[in-house]
Amino acid sequence: MTLLAIDPGRSFKGDKSIGAALFDHEHYVERLSLSYEDLRARLVPVPLGEQLFFRGETGVWLITEVVIEDFVNNDRSRGGQRNGTSECIGMVEDRAWLTKTPFTRQAPAALGAAKLHAPEGSYRKLQHLRHEDSAFLHGFEYLVKKGVIEVDLSATM
């Protein structure tokens, strides 16, 4: 199993506002900060939508599952703005659908639980998480909930 975890976003200026983290079984492989255009170029369904590949820094990975932080639009706060986060989720979901790759939306609140039992030093404890750290925590929490990674949850109660 190779899991691609994504903290979605999209800067219309081309900024690196997307986090990605790769896990090979229970082992963390790499994390990246990407622009929307970079993610679109790295996440490729081939041949003709049969398999989903991700070109990471450590090689080309066959993706068998995708987990992405969910996002809900709030029309009062968005004020008619373009919404790149929803576009990012849609692009990733479409590529997963084309290749029949399991795709899961995960609630943003999962980050709180992940922070409680993620390995010490696995992310920077800042007021606002870096995108790649958020992606790592989403992937870590997803694998804990699936029973792939075992943690002592009683220690966090």
Buried (B, 14 or more C-beta within 10 A) or exposed (E): BBBBBBBBBBEEEEBBBBBBBBBBEBEBBBBBBBBBEBBBEBBBBEEEEEBBBBEBEEEEBEBBBBBBBBBEEEEEEEEEEEEBBBBBBEBBBEBBEBBEBEBBEBEEEBBEBBBEBBEEEBBEEEEEBBBBBBBBBBBBBBBBBBEBBEBEEEEEE
